[in-house]
């Protein structure tokens, strides 16, 4: 049973049990620790504050846009996409015969981003890392889901609907598309990240219900959102919003 442990229509899913176990361990360790590299947190620390205590309270690219600026936010988003892409490509290069290792690495990166050990397991929400994972696993799905995300976010005017929708649709689409190669096994694994991403966005949905969630239109109309929260807009040189304990946004004194 050491060779060709599991076959689907002649395609090896696990071609060698010992190598597969090693591959799983490397995928988990590599993915998690690369995922833990949270650039938004490091940037905020350099600027003298903890990004988790300002803006939306999220240690991710969208909150960098709020607290630092659009250019910094774009850079962080690209970095988070790249780290997931890089981790998955490296593992796939090392273990090309094990299809499911791509999904295992993707989940590990996303969990590392969401639950980094050195940040008390309170990191980002995994959207960009999910995007990088999709790009690495199937670039065609990346562009399809990117269009879907833009549509969903623009229609709802809330960013949180983007990652939660993609996190549900992608495993299903990926599993079905690669069903001949063990796609359903990969889909089952990817749903772990779906659960984590939805869990991290529960507070966003609660704030939407309570009217305390920043809208997407904040990116081009800061004053409207500032007025909606009853705070004064500024020129971007200070951090205009601060989180209260219940998740509501207030003006930083």
Buried (B, 14 or more C-beta within 10 A) or exposed (E): EEEEBBEBEEBBBBBBBEBBEBBBEBBBEBBBBBBBBBBBBEBBEEEEBEBBEBBBBBBBBBBBBBBBEEEBBEBBBBBBBBBBBBBBBBBBEBBEBBBBBBBBBBBBBBBBBBBBEEBEEBBBBBBBBBBBBBBBBBEEBBEBBBEBBEEBBEEBBBBBBBBBBBBBBBBBBBBEBBBEBBBBBBBEBBBBBBEBBBEBBEBBBEBBEEEBBBBBBBBEEBEEBBEBBEBEBBEEEEBBBBBEEEBBBBBBE
